[in-house]
Amino acid sequence: MKNNTFIRKISSRKLWLAVANFIAMLLVFFGHSEAIATQVSALIMAGGGVFAYIIAEGWADSKNTTTKGEE
């Protein structure tokens, strides 16, 4: 898998939504309240968004670098 493909996949909102949903359903299954599951899902989505932004910006910045002789 190319680096570009990996970054696109890890920054996918669908991926983070699926992860948050899976963990929330596990919490409910193991007897935690729905309120706790909701809070954990919100944290995962917020963290996923920040993580995806950092990775995508770092990748974009690395593509826009030039050497001294190229300017």
mmCIF file as Biopython writes it, N, C-alpha, C and O atoms, coordinates in Angstrom:
data_model
#
loop_
_atom_site.group_PDB
_atom_site.id
_atom_site.type_symbol
_atom_site.label_atom_id
_atom_site.label_alt_id
_atom_site.label_comp_id
_atom_site.label_asym_id
_atom_site.label_entity_id
_atom_site.label_seq_id
_atom_site.pdbx_PDB_ins_code
_atom_site.Cartn_x
_atom_site.Cartn_y
_atom_site.Cartn_z
_atom_site.occupancy
_atom_site.B_iso_or_equiv
_atom_site.auth_seq_id
_atom_site.auth_asym_id
_atom_site.pdbx_PDB_model_num
ATOM 1   N N  . MET A ? 1  ? 0.849   -1.174 0.000  1.0 0.0 1  A 1 
ATOM 2   C CA . MET A ? 1  ? 0.000   0.000  0.000  1.0 0.0 1  A 1 
ATOM 3   C C  . MET A ? 1  ? 0.896   1.240  0.000  1.0 0.0 1  A 1 
ATOM 4   O O  . MET A ? 1  ? 1.838   1.340  0.787  1.0 0.0 1  A 1 
ATOM 5   N N  . LYS A ? 2  ? 0.598   2.147  -0.864 1.0 0.0 2  A 1 
ATOM 6   C CA . LYS A ? 2  ? 1.376   3.374  -0.948 1.0 0.0 2  A 1 
ATOM 7   C C  . LYS A ? 2  ? 1.066   4.275  0.243  1.0 0.0 2  A 1 
ATOM 8   O O  . LYS A ? 2  ? 0.012   4.157  0.866  1.0 0.0 2  A 1 
ATOM 9   N N  . ASN A ? 3  ? 1.998   5.178  0.550  1.0 0.0 3  A 1 
ATOM 10  C CA . ASN A ? 3  ? 1.846   6.096  1.663  1.0 0.0 3  A 1 
ATOM 11  C C  . ASN A ? 3  ? 0.615   6.983  1.487  1.0 0.0 3  A 1 
ATOM 12  O O  . ASN A ? 3  ? -0.100  7.253  2.453  1.0 0.0 3  A 1 
ATOM 13  N N  . ASN A ? 4  ? 0.365   7.437  0.257  1.0 0.0 4  A 1 
ATOM 14  C CA . ASN A ? 4  ? -0.786  8.283  -0.039 1.0 0.0 4  A 1 
ATOM 15  C C  . ASN A ? 4  ? -2.094  7.551  0.259  1.0 0.0 4  A 1 
ATOM 16  O O  . ASN A ? 4  ? -3.027  8.141  0.802  1.0 0.0 4  A 1 
ATOM 17  N N  . THR A ? 5  ? -2.161  6.279  -0.092 1.0 0.0 5  A 1 
ATOM 18  C CA . THR A ? 5  ? -3.366  5.482  0.152  1.0 0.0 5  A 1 
ATOM 19  C C  . THR A ? 5  ? -3.590  5.307  1.640  1.0 0.0 5  A 1 
ATOM 20  O O  . THR A ? 5  ? -4.718  5.412  2.120  1.0 0.0 5  A 1 
ATOM 21  N N  . PHE A ? 6  ? -2.522  5.041  2.369  1.0 0.0 6  A 1 
ATOM 22  C CA . PHE A ? 6  ? -2.627  4.857  3.815  1.0 0.0 6  A 1 
ATOM 23  C C  . PHE A ? 6  ? -3.141  6.129  4.485  1.0 0.0 6  A 1 
ATOM 24  O O  . PHE A ? 6  ? -4.025  6.064  5.340  1.0 0.0 6  A 1 
ATOM 25  N N  . ILE A ? 7  ? -2.602  7.267  4.108  1.0 0.0 7  A 1 
ATOM 26  C CA . ILE A ? 7  ? -3.031  8.538  4.702  1.0 0.0 7  A 1 
ATOM 27  C C  . ILE A ? 7  ? -4.489  8.809  4.389  1.0 0.0 7  A 1 
ATOM 28  O O  . ILE A ? 7  ? -5.233  9.274  5.252  1.0 0.0 7  A 1 
ATOM 29  N N  . ARG A ? 8  ? -4.906  8.524  3.160  1.0 0.0 8  A 1 
ATOM 30  C CA . ARG A ? 8  ? -6.307  8.738  2.801  1.0 0.0 8  A 1 
ATOM 31  C C  . ARG A ? 8  ? -7.223  7.839  3.621  1.0 0.0 8  A 1 
ATOM 32  O O  . ARG A ? 8  ? -8.291  8.267  4.057  1.0 0.0 8  A 1 
ATOM 33  N N  . LYS A ? 9  ? -6.812  6.607  3.827  1.0 0.0 9  A 1 
ATOM 34  C CA . LYS A ? 9  ? -7.649  5.678  4.590  1.0 0.0 9  A 1 
ATOM 35  C C  . LYS A ? 9  ? -7.704  6.042  6.066  1.0 0.0 9  A 1 
ATOM 36  O O  . LYS A ? 9  ? -8.775  5.989  6.671  1.0 0.0 9  A 1 
ATOM 37  N N  . ILE A ? 10 ? -6.569  6.411  6.661  1.0 0.0 10 A 1 
ATOM 38  C CA . ILE A ? 10 ? -6.542  6.717  8.088  1.0 0.0 10 A 1 
ATOM 39  C C  . ILE A ? 10 ? -7.248  8.041  8.397  1.0 0.0 10 A 1 
ATOM 40  O O  . ILE A ? 10 ? -7.675  8.267  9.529  1.0 0.0 10 A 1 
ATOM 41  N N  . SER A ? 11 ? -7.370  8.907  7.400  1.0 0.0 11 A 1 
ATOM 42  C CA . SER A ? 11 ? -8.062  10.175 7.621  1.0 0.0 11 A 1 
ATOM 43  C C  . SER A ? 11 ? -9.538  10.116 7.228  1.0 0.0 11 A 1 
ATOM 44  O O  . SER A ? 11 ? -10.218 11.142 7.199  1.0 0.0 11 A 1 
ATOM 45  N N  . SER A ? 12 ? -10.021 8.933  6.931  1.0 0.0 12 A 1 
ATOM 46  C CA . SER A ? 12 ? -11.413 8.761  6.528  1.0 0.0 12 A 1 
ATOM 47  C C  . SER A ? 12 ? -12.355 8.899  7.735  1.0 0.0 12 A 1 
ATOM 48  O O  . SER A ? 12 ? -12.159 8.258  8.767  1.0 0.0 12 A 1 
ATOM 49  N N  . ARG A ? 13 ? -13.367 9.738  7.584  1.0 0.0 13 A 1 
ATOM 50  C CA . ARG A ? 13 ? -14.366 9.876  8.644  1.0 0.0 13 A 1 
ATOM 51  C C  . ARG A ? 13 ? -15.149 8.586  8.826  1.0 0.0 13 A 1 
ATOM 52  O O  . ARG A ? 13 ? -15.586 8.266  9.931  1.0 0.0 13 A 1 
ATOM 53  N N  . LYS A ? 14 ? -15.321 7.854  7.745  1.0 0.0 14 A 1 
ATOM 54  C CA . LYS A ? 14 ? -16.042 6.576  7.839  1.0 0.0 14 A 1 
ATOM 55  C C  . LYS A ? 14 ? -15.298 5.584  8.727  1.0 0.0 14 A 1 
ATOM 56  O O  . LYS A ? 14 ? -15.920 4.861  9.505  1.0 0.0 14 A 1 
ATOM 57  N N  . LEU A ? 15 ? -13.983 5.546  8.616  1.0 0.0 15 A 1 
ATOM 58  C CA . LEU A ? 15 ? -13.186 4.658  9.463  1.0 0.0 15 A 1 
ATOM 59  C C  . LEU A ? 15 ? -13.358 5.012  10.932 1.0 0.0 15 A 1 
ATOM 60  O O  . LEU A ? 15 ? -13.604 4.137  11.761 1.0 0.0 15 A 1 
ATOM 61  N N  . TRP A ? 16 ? -13.229 6.292  11.254 1.0 0.0 16 A 1 
ATOM 62  C CA . TRP A ? 16 ? -13.330 6.704  12.656 1.0 0.0 16 A 1 
ATOM 63  C C  . TRP A ? 16 ? -14.745 6.503  13.190 1.0 0.0 16 A 1 
ATOM 64  O O  . TRP A ? 16 ? -14.916 6.175  14.365 1.0 0.0 16 A 1 
ATOM 65  N N  . LEU A ? 17 ? -15.744 6.690  12.364 1.0 0.0 17 A 1 
ATOM 66  C CA . LEU A ? 17 ? -17.116 6.434  12.787 1.0 0.0 17 A 1 
ATOM 67  C C  . LEU A ? 17 ? -17.325 4.952  13.064 1.0 0.0 17 A 1 
ATOM 68  O O  . LEU A ? 17 ? -17.986 4.592  14.038 1.0 0.0 17 A 1 
ATOM 69  N N  . ALA A ? 18 ? -16.774 4.094  12.225 1.0 0.0 18 A 1 
ATOM 70  C CA . ALA A ? 18 ? -16.889 2.650  12.433 1.0 0.0 18 A 1 
ATOM 71  C C  . ALA A ? 18 ? -16.186 2.226  13.722 1.0 0.0 18 A 1 
ATOM 72  O O  . ALA A ? 18 ? -16.710 1.404  14.474 1.0 0.0 18 A 1 
ATOM 73  N N  . VAL A ? 19 ? -15.009 2.779  13.977 1.0 0.0 19 A 1 
ATOM 74  C CA . VAL A ? 19 ? -14.276 2.445  15.210 1.0 0.0 19 A 1 
ATOM 75  C C  . VAL A ? 19 ? -15.061 2.916  16.435 1.0 0.0 19 A 1 
ATOM 76  O O  . VAL A ? 19 ? -15.213 2.171  17.402 1.0 0.0 19 A 1 
ATOM 77  N N  . ALA A ? 20 ? -15.556 4.143  16.392 1.0 0.0 20 A 1 
ATOM 78  C CA . ALA A ? 20 ? -16.319 4.675  17.520 1.0 0.0 20 A 1 
ATOM 79  C C  . ALA A ? 20 ? -17.583 3.858  17.764 1.0 0.0 20 A 1 
ATOM 80  O O  . ALA A ? 20 ? -17.919 3.571  18.913 1.0 0.0 20 A 1 
ATOM 81  N N  . ASN A ? 21 ? -18.279 3.484  16.709 1.0 0.0 21 A 1 
ATOM 82  C CA . ASN A ? 21 ? -19.491 2.684  16.835 1.0 0.0 21 A 1 
ATOM 83  C C  . ASN A ? 21 ? -19.184 1.318  17.432 1.0 0.0 21 A 1 
ATOM 84  O O  . ASN A ? 21 ? -19.904 0.849  18.313 1.0 0.0 21 A 1 
ATOM 85  N N  . PHE A ? 22 ? -18.124 0.679  16.961 1.0 0.0 22 A 1 
ATOM 86  C CA . PHE A ? 22 ? -17.755 -0.639 17.466 1.0 0.0 22 A 1 
ATOM 87  C C  . PHE A ? 22 ? -17.449 -0.596 18.964 1.0 0.0 22 A 1 
ATOM 88  O O  . PHE A ? 22 ? -17.926 -1.443 19.721 1.0 0.0 22 A 1 
ATOM 89  N N  . ILE A ? 23 ? -16.665 0.375  19.386 1.0 0.0 23 A 1 
ATOM 90  C CA . ILE A ? 23 ? -16.300 0.472  20.801 1.0 0.0 23 A 1 
ATOM 91  C C  . ILE A ? 23 ? -17.508 0.838  21.652 1.0 0.0 23 A 1 
ATOM 92  O O  . ILE A ? 23 ? -17.664 0.316  22.756 1.0 0.0 23 A 1 
ATOM 93  N N  . ALA A ? 24 ? -18.365 1.726  21.156 1.0 0.0 24 A 1 
ATOM 94  C CA . ALA A ? 24 ? -19.576 2.090  21.901 1.0 0.0 24 A 1 
ATOM 95  C C  . ALA A ? 24 ? -20.478 0.876  22.095 1.0 0.0 24 A 1 
ATOM 96  O O  . ALA A ? 24 ? -21.022 0.670  23.179 1.0 0.0 24 A 1 
ATOM 97  N N  . MET A ? 25 ? -20.635 0.077  21.050 1.0 0.0 25 A 1 
ATOM 98  C CA . MET A ? 25 ? -21.477 -1.116 21.173 1.0 0.0 25 A 1 
ATOM 99  C C  . MET A ? 25 ? -20.855 -2.149 22.114 1.0 0.0 25 A 1 
ATOM 100 O O  . MET A ? 25 ? -21.574 -2.861 22.815 1.0 0.0 25 A 1 
ATOM 101 N N  . LEU A ? 26 ? -19.538 -2.233 22.132 1.0 0.0 26 A 1 
ATOM 102 C CA . LEU A ? 26 ? -18.875 -3.119 23.091 1.0 0.0 26 A 1 
ATOM 103 C C  . LEU A ? 26 ? -19.130 -2.658 24.530 1.0 0.0 26 A 1 
ATOM 104 O O  . LEU A ? 26 ? -19.375 -3.478 25.415 1.0 0.0 26 A 1 
ATOM 105 N N  . LEU A ? 27 ? -19.071 -1.360 24.754 1.0 0.0 27 A 1 
ATOM 106 C CA . LEU A ? 27 ? -19.338 -0.834 26.095 1.0 0.0 27 A 1 
ATOM 107 C C  . LEU A ? 27 ? -20.757 -1.155 26.548 1.0 0.0 27 A 1 
ATOM 108 O O  . LEU A ? 27 ? -20.972 -1.572 27.686 1.0 0.0 27 A 1 
ATOM 109 N N  . VAL A ? 28 ? -21.715 -0.961 25.662 1.0 0.0 28 A 1 
ATOM 110 C CA . VAL A ? 28 ? -23.105 -1.274 25.996 1.0 0.0 28 A 1 
ATOM 111 C C  . VAL A ? 28 ? -23.264 -2.771 26.241 1.0 0.0 28 A 1 
ATOM 112 O O  . VAL A ? 28 ? -23.960 -3.177 27.172 1.0 0.0 28 A 1 
ATOM 113 N N  . PHE A ? 29 ? -22.631 -3.583 25.423 1.0 0.0 29 A 1 
ATOM 114 C CA . PHE A ? 29 ? -22.707 -5.035 25.571 1.0 0.0 29 A 1 
ATOM 115 C C  . PHE A ? 29 ? -22.176 -5.486 26.928 1.0 0.0 29 A 1 
ATOM 116 O O  . PHE A ? 29 ? -22.735 -6.388 27.552 1.0 0.0 29 A 1 
ATOM 117 N N  . PHE A ? 30 ? -21.104 -4.858 27.377 1.0 0.0 30 A 1 
ATOM 118 C CA . PHE A ? 30 ? -20.515 -5.252 28.656 1.0 0.0 30 A 1 
ATOM 119 C C  . PHE A ? 30 ? -21.135 -4.538 29.849 1.0 0.0 30 A 1 
ATOM 120 O O  . PHE A ? 30 ? -20.572 -4.573 30.943 1.0 0.0 30 A 1 
ATOM 121 N N  . GLY A ? 31 ? -22.267 -3.902 29.665 1.0 0.0 31 A 1 
ATOM 122 C CA . GLY A ? 31 ? -23.057 -3.401 30.781 1.0 0.0 31 A 1 
ATOM 123 C C  . GLY A ? 31 ? -22.851 -1.954 31.167 1.0 0.0 31 A 1 
ATOM 124 O O  . GLY A ? 31 ? -23.389 -1.512 32.183 1.0 0.0 31 A 1 
ATOM 125 N N  . HIS A ? 32 ? -22.098 -1.208 30.399 1.0 0.0 32 A 1 
ATOM 126 C CA . HIS A ? 32 ? -21.949 0.215  30.694 1.0 0.0 32 A 1 
ATOM 127 C C  . HIS A ? 32 ? -23.167 0.963  30.165 1.0 0.0 32 A 1 
ATOM 128 O O  . HIS A ? 32 ? -23.869 0.486  29.274 1.0 0.0 32 A 1 
ATOM 129 N N  . SER A ? 33 ? -23.402 2.134  30.728 1.0 0.0 33 A 1 
ATOM 130 C CA . SER A ? 33 ? -24.574 2.899  30.313 1.0 0.0 33 A 1 
ATOM 131 C C  . SER A ? 33 ? -24.373 3.474  28.911 1.0 0.0 33 A 1 
ATOM 132 O O  . SER A ? 33 ? -23.251 3.577  28.417 1.0 0.0 33 A 1 
ATOM 133 N N  . GLU A ? 34 ? -25.477 3.840  28.295 1.0 0.0 34 A 1 
ATOM 134 C CA . GLU A ? 34 ? -25.408 4.458  26.968 1.0 0.0 34 A 1 
ATOM 135 C C  . GLU A ? 34 ? -24.747 5.827  27.029 1.0 0.0 34 A 1 
ATOM 136 O O  . GLU A ? 34 ? -24.141 6.270  26.054 1.0 0.0 34 A 1 
ATOM 137 N N  . ALA A ? 35 ? -24.863 6.501  28.178 1.0 0.0 35 A 1 
ATOM 138 C CA . ALA A ? 35 ? -24.221 7.804  28.329 1.0 0.0 35 A 1 
ATOM 139 C C  . ALA A ? 35 ? -22.704 7.668  28.266 1.0 0.0 35 A 1 
ATOM 140 O O  . ALA A ? 35 ? -22.037 8.490  27.637 1.0 0.0 35 A 1 
ATOM 141 N N  . ILE A ? 36 ? -22.160 6.659  28.897 1.0 0.0 36 A 1 
ATOM 142 C CA . ILE A ? 36 ? -20.715 6.428  28.842 1.0 0.0 36 A 1 
ATOM 143 C C  . ILE A ? 36 ? -20.300 6.074  27.424 1.0 0.0 36 A 1 
ATOM 144 O O  . ILE A ? 36 ? -19.286 6.568  26.930 1.0 0.0 36 A 1 
ATOM 145 N N  . ALA A ? 37 ? -21.076 5.223  26.770 1.0 0.0 37 A 1 
ATOM 146 C CA . ALA A ? 37 ? -20.770 4.846  25.380 1.0 0.0 37 A 1 
ATOM 147 C C  . ALA A ? 37 ? -20.777 6.071  24.474 1.0 0.0 37 A 1 
ATOM 148 O O  . ALA A ? 37 ? -19.936 6.184  23.582 1.0 0.0 37 A 1 
ATOM 149 N N  . THR A ? 38 ? -21.701 6.976  24.689 1.0 0.0 38 A 1 
ATOM 150 C CA . THR A ? 38 ? -21.773 8.204  23.896 1.0 0.0 38 A 1 
ATOM 151 C C  . THR A ? 38 ? -20.565 9.089  24.134 1.0 0.0 38 A 1 
ATOM 152 O O  . THR A ? 38 ? -20.007 9.650  23.191 1.0 0.0 38 A 1 
ATOM 153 N N  . GLN A ? 39 ? -20.158 9.216  25.393 1.0 0.0 39 A 1 
ATOM 154 C CA . GLN A ? 39 ? -18.989 10.034 25.708 1.0 0.0 39 A 1 
ATOM 155 C C  . GLN A ? 39 ? -17.720 9.449  25.104 1.0 0.0 39 A 1 
ATOM 156 O O  . GLN A ? 39 ? -16.889 10.185 24.570 1.0 0.0 39 A 1 
ATOM 157 N N  . VAL A ? 40 ? -17.566 8.143  25.183 1.0 0.0 40 A 1 
ATOM 158 C CA . VAL A ? 40 ? -16.389 7.501  24.604 1.0 0.0 40 A 1 
ATOM 159 C C  . VAL A ? 40 ? -16.391 7.672  23.085 1.0 0.0 40 A 1 
ATOM 160 O O  . VAL A ? 40 ? -15.345 7.937  22.493 1.0 0.0 40 A 1 
ATOM 161 N N  . SER A ? 41 ? -17.547 7.523  22.455 1.0 0.0 41 A 1 
ATOM 162 C CA . SER A ? 41 ? -17.644 7.714  21.004 1.0 0.0 41 A 1 
ATOM 163 C C  . SER A ? 41 ? -17.258 9.128  20.610 1.0 0.0 41 A 1 
ATOM 164 O O  . SER A ? 41 ? -16.558 9.335  19.619 1.0 0.0 41 A 1 
ATOM 165 N N  . ALA A ? 42 ? -17.713 10.097 21.386 1.0 0.0 42 A 1 
ATOM 166 C CA . ALA A ? 42 ? -17.372 11.492 21.094 1.0 0.0 42 A 1 
ATOM 167 C C  . ALA A ? 42 ? -15.871 11.718 21.206 1.0 0.0 42 A 1 
ATOM 168 O O  . ALA A ? 42 ? -15.289 12.431 20.388 1.0 0.0 42 A 1 
ATOM 169 N N  . LEU A ? 43 ? -15.243 11.122 22.205 1.0 0.0 43 A 1 
ATOM 170 C CA . LEU A ? 43 ? -13.795 11.260 22.351 1.0 0.0 43 A 1 
ATOM 171 C C  . LEU A ? 43 ? -13.044 10.614 21.193 1.0 0.0 43 A 1 
ATOM 172 O O  . LEU A ? 43 ? -12.058 11.168 20.706 1.0 0.0 43 A 1 
ATOM 173 N N  . ILE A ? 44 ? -13.500 9.455  20.754 1.0 0.0 44 A 1 
ATOM 174 C CA . ILE A ? 44 ? -12.848 8.784  19.629 1.0 0.0 44 A 1 
ATOM 175 C C  . ILE A ? 44 ? -12.983 9.619  18.369 1.0 0.0 44 A 1 
ATOM 176 O O  . ILE A ? 44 ? -12.010 9.779  17.632 1.0 0.0 44 A 1 
ATOM 177 N N  . MET A ? 45 ? -14.156 10.151 18.108 1.0 0.0 45 A 1 
ATOM 178 C CA . MET A ? 45 ? -14.359 10.961 16.913 1.0 0.0 45 A 1 
ATOM 179 C C  . MET A ? 45 ? -13.522 12.245 16.954 1.0 0.0 45 A 1 
ATOM 180 O O  . MET A ? 45 ? -12.953 12.652 15.942 1.0 0.0 45 A 1 
ATOM 181 N N  . ALA A ? 46 ? -13.452 12.873 18.121 1.0 0.0 46 A 1 
ATOM 182 C CA . ALA A ? 46 ? -12.645 14.083 18.252 1.0 0.0 46 A 1 
ATOM 183 C C  . ALA A ? 46 ? -11.165 13.756 18.056 1.0 0.0 46 A 1 
ATOM 184 O O  . ALA A ? 46 ? -10.458 14.461 17.335 1.0 0.0 46 A 1 
ATOM 185 N N  . GLY A ? 47 ? -10.704 12.695 18.695 1.0 0.0 47 A 1 
ATOM 186 C CA . GLY A ? 47 ? -9.312  12.286 18.553 1.0 0.0 47 A 1 
ATOM 187 C C  . GLY A ? 47 ? -8.986  11.864 17.136 1.0 0.0 47 A 1 
ATOM 188 O O  . GLY A ? 47 ? -7.913  12.182 16.624 1.0 0.0 47 A 1 
ATOM 189 N N  . GLY A ? 48 ? -9.896  11.154 16.497 1.0 0.0 48 A 1 
ATOM 190 C CA . GLY A ? 48 ? -9.690  10.740 15.115 1.0 0.0 48 A 1 
ATOM 191 C C  . GLY A ? 48 ? -9.592  11.916 14.173 1.0 0.0 48 A 1 
ATOM 192 O O  . GLY A ? 48 ? -8.781  11.918 13.247 1.0 0.0 48 A 1 
ATOM 193 N N  . GLY A ? 49 ? -10.417 12.913 14.408 1.0 0.0 49 A 1 
ATOM 194 C CA . GLY A ? 49 ? -10.369 14.118 13.575 1.0 0.0 49 A 1 
ATOM 195 C C  . GLY A ? 49 ? -9.056  14.865 13.722 1.0 0.0 49 A 1 
ATOM 196 O O  . GLY A ? 49 ? -8.472  15.310 12.734 1.0 0.0 49 A 1 
ATOM 197 N N  . VAL A ? 50 ? -8.595  15.001 14.951 1.0 0.0 50 A 1 
ATOM 198 C CA . VAL A ? 50 ? -7.316  15.682 15.195 1.0 0.0 50 A 1 
ATOM 199 C C  . VAL A ? 50 ? -6.164  14.877 14.594 1.0 0.0 50 A 1 
ATOM 200 O O  . VAL A ? 50 ? -5.277  15.441 13.953 1.0 0.0 50 A 1 
ATOM 201 N N  . PHE A ? 51 ? -6.179  13.569 14.801 1.0 0.0 51 A 1 
ATOM 202 C CA . PHE A ? 51 ? -5.137  12.699 14.264 1.0 0.0 51 A 1 
ATOM 203 C C  . PHE A ? 51 ? -5.092  12.781 12.740 1.0 0.0 51 A 1 
ATOM 204 O O  . PHE A ? 51 ? -4.019  12.918 12.153 1.0 0.0 51 A 1 
ATOM 205 N N  . ALA A ? 52 ? -6.242  12.699 12.112 1.0 0.0 52 A 1 
ATOM 206 C CA . ALA A ? 52 ? -6.309  12.759 10.654 1.0 0.0 52 A 1 
ATOM 207 C C  . ALA A ? 52 ? -5.811  14.106 10.144 1.0 0.0 52 A 1 
ATOM 208 O O  . ALA A ? 52 ? -5.108  14.163 9.135  1.0 0.0 52 A 1 
ATOM 209 N N  . TYR A ? 53 ? -6.165  15.182 10.824 1.0 0.0 53 A 1 
ATOM 210 C CA . TYR A ? 53 ? -5.730  16.517 10.405 1.0 0.0 53 A 1 
ATOM 211 C C  . TYR A ? 53 ? -4.211  16.634 10.482 1.0 0.0 53 A 1 
ATOM 212 O O  . TYR A ? 53 ? -3.574  17.132 9.553  1.0 0.0 53 A 1 
ATOM 213 N N  . ILE A ? 54 ? -3.636  16.179 11.582 1.0 0.0 54 A 1 
ATOM 214 C CA . ILE A ? 54 ? -2.188  16.265 11.765 1.0 0.0 54 A 1 
ATOM 215 C C  . ILE A ? 54 ? -1.463  15.463 10.697 1.0 0.0 54 A 1 
ATOM 216 O O  . ILE A ? 54 ? -0.503  15.952 10.101 1.0 0.0 54 A 1 
ATOM 217 N N  . ILE A ? 55 ? -1.909  14.237 10.447 1.0 0.0 55 A 1 
ATOM 218 C CA . ILE A ? 55 ? -1.272  13.385 9.447  1.0 0.0 55 A 1 
ATOM 219 C C  . ILE A ? 55 ? -1.401  14.003 8.048  1.0 0.0 55 A 1 
ATOM 220 O O  . ILE A ? 55 ? -0.424  14.063 7.302  1.0 0.0 55 A 1 
ATOM 221 N N  . ALA A ? 56 ? -2.595  14.456 7.700  1.0 0.0 56 A 1 
ATOM 222 C CA . ALA A ? 56 ? -2.823  15.018 6.370  1.0 0.0 56 A 1 
ATOM 223 C C  . ALA A ? 56 ? -2.021  16.303 6.157  1.0 0.0 56 A 1 
ATOM 224 O O  . ALA A ? 56 ? -1.456  16.504 5.082  1.0 0.0 56 A 1 
ATOM 225 N N  . GLU A ? 57 ? -1.965  17.164 7.154  1.0 0.0 57 A 1 
ATOM 226 C CA . GLU A ? 57 ? -1.206  18.408 7.022  1.0 0.0 57 A 1 
ATOM 227 C C  . GLU A ? 57 ? 0.289   18.129 6.926  1.0 0.0 57 A 1 
ATOM 228 O O  . GLU A ? 57 ? 0.994   18.765 6.143  1.0 0.0 57 A 1 
ATOM 229 N N  . GLY A ? 58 ? 0.764   17.193 7.711  1.0 0.0 58 A 1 
ATOM 230 C CA . GLY A ? 58 ? 2.177   16.824 7.634  1.0 0.0 58 A 1 
ATOM 231 C C  . GLY A ? 58 ? 2.534   16.269 6.270  1.0 0.0 58 A 1 
ATOM 232 O O  . GLY A ? 58 ? 3.591   16.580 5.721  1.0 0.0 58 A 1 
ATOM 233 N N  . TRP A ? 59 ? 1.659   15.454 5.729  1.0 0.0 59 A 1 
ATOM 234 C CA . TRP A ? 59 ? 1.892   14.878 4.403  1.0 0.0 59 A 1 
ATOM 235 C C  . TRP A ? 59 ? 1.870   15.971 3.331  1.0 0.0 59 A 1 
ATOM 236 O O  . TRP A ? 59 ? 2.717   15.990 2.438  1.0 0.0 59 A 1 
ATOM 237 N N  . ALA A ? 60 ? 0.898   16.878 3.429  1.0 0.0 60 A 1 
ATOM 238 C CA . ALA A ? 60 ? 0.803   17.965 2.453  1.0 0.0 60 A 1 
ATOM 239 C C  . ALA A ? 60 ? 2.022   18.883 2.550  1.0 0.0 60 A 1 
ATOM 240 O O  . ALA A ? 60 ? 2.557   19.317 1.529  1.0 0.0 60 A 1 
ATOM 241 N N  . ASP A ? 61 ? 2.457   19.177 3.766  1.0 0.0 61 A 1 
ATOM 242 C CA . ASP A ? 61 ? 3.640   20.025 3.931  1.0 0.0 61 A 1 
ATOM 243 C C  . ASP A ? 61 ? 4.889   19.359 3.372  1.0 0.0 61 A 1 
ATOM 244 O O  . ASP A ? 61 ? 5.750   20.029 2.799  1.0 0.0 61 A 1 
ATOM 245 N N  . SER A ? 62 ? 4.990   18.059 3.534  1.0 0.0 62 A 1 
ATOM 246 C CA . SER A ? 62 ? 6.167   17.362 3.018  1.0 0.0 62 A 1 
ATOM 247 C C  . SER A ? 62 ? 6.187   17.360 1.492  1.0 0.0 62 A 1 
ATOM 248 O O  . SER A ? 62 ? 7.260   17.323 0.890  1.0 0.0 62 A 1 
ATOM 249 N N  . LYS A ? 63 ? 5.024   17.398 0.866  1.0 0.0 63 A 1 
ATOM 250 C CA . LYS A ? 63 ? 4.950   17.443 -0.594 1.0 0.0 63 A 1 
ATOM 251 C C  . LYS A ? 63 ? 5.291   18.820 -1.141 1.0 0.0 63 A 1 
ATOM 252 O O  . LYS A ? 63 ? 5.701   18.940 -2.296 1.0 0.0 63 A 1 
ATOM 253 N N  . ASN A ? 64 ? 5.129   19.861 -0.329 1.0 0.0 64 A 1 
ATOM 254 C CA . ASN A ? 64 ? 5.350   21.240 -0.793 1.0 0.0 64 A 1 
ATOM 255 C C  . ASN A ? 64 ? 6.737   21.764 -0.469 1.0 0.0 64 A 1 
ATOM 256 O O  . ASN A ? 64 ? 7.000   22.946 -0.692 1.0 0.0 64 A 1 
ATOM 257 N N  . THR A ? 65 ? 7.628   20.943 0.044  1.0 0.0 65 A 1 
ATOM 258 C CA . THR A ? 65 ? 8.969   21.419 0.356  1.0 0.0 65 A 1 
ATOM 259 C C  . THR A ? 65 ? 9.805   21.512 -0.911 1.0 0.0 65 A 1 
ATOM 260 O O  . THR A ? 65 ? 9.669   20.693 -1.820 1.0 0.0 65 A 1 
ATOM 261 N N  . THR A ? 66 ? 10.662  22.510 -0.960 1.0 0.0 66 A 1 
ATOM 262 C CA . THR A ? 66 ? 11.566  22.674 -2.087 1.0 0.0 66 A 1 
ATOM 263 C C  . THR A ? 66 ? 12.979  22.826 -1.545 1.0 0.0 66 A 1 
ATOM 264 O O  . THR A ? 66 ? 13.173  23.235 -0.401 1.0 0.0 66 A 1 
ATOM 265 N N  . THR A ? 67 ? 13.941  22.503 -2.354 1.0 0.0 67 A 1 
ATOM 266 C CA . THR A ? 67 ? 15.329  22.705 -1.965 1.0 0.0 67 A 1 
ATOM 267 C C  . THR A ? 67 ? 15.757  24.102 -2.374 1.0 0.0 67 A 1 
ATOM 268 O O  . THR A ? 67 ? 15.052  24.778 -3.123 1.0 0.0 67 A 1 
ATOM 269 N N  . LYS A ? 68 ? 16.913  24.537 -1.882 1.0 0.0 68 A 1 
ATOM 270 C CA . LYS A ? 68 ? 17.390  25.899 -2.171 1.0 0.0 68 A 1 
ATOM 271 C C  . LYS A ? 68 ? 17.552  26.138 -3.675 1.0 0.0 68 A 1 
ATOM 272 O O  . LYS A ? 68 ? 17.215  27.215 -4.166 1.0 0.0 68 A 1 
ATOM 273 N N  . GLY A ? 69 ? 18.048  25.177 -4.387 1.0 0.0 69 A 1 
ATOM 274 C CA . GLY A ? 69 ? 18.321  25.359 -5.803 1.0 0.0 69 A 1 
ATOM 275 C C  . GLY A ? 69 ? 17.090  25.388 -6.683 1.0 0.0 69 A 1 
ATOM 276 O O  . GLY A ? 69 ? 17.181  25.800 -7.840 1.0 0.0 69 A 1 
ATOM 277 N N  . GLU A ? 70 ? 15.944  24.965 -6.179 1.0 0.0 70 A 1 
ATOM 278 C CA . GLU A ? 70 ? 14.741  24.870 -7.002 1.0 0.0 70 A 1 
ATOM 279 C C  . GLU A ? 70 ? 13.960  26.163 -7.083 1.0 0.0 70 A 1 
ATOM 280 O O  . GLU A ? 70 ? 13.119  26.314 -7.969 1.0 0.0 70 A 1 
ATOM 281 N N  . GLU A ? 71 ? 14.209  27.096 -6.189 1.0 0.0 71 A 1 
ATOM 282 C CA . GLU A ? 71 ? 13.411  28.336 -6.172 1.0 0.0 71 A 1 
ATOM 283 C C  . GLU A ? 71 ? 13.749  29.264 -7.291 1.0 0.0 71 A 1 
ATOM 284 O O  . GLU A ? 71 ? 13.159  30.339 -7.401 1.0 0.0 71 A 1 
#
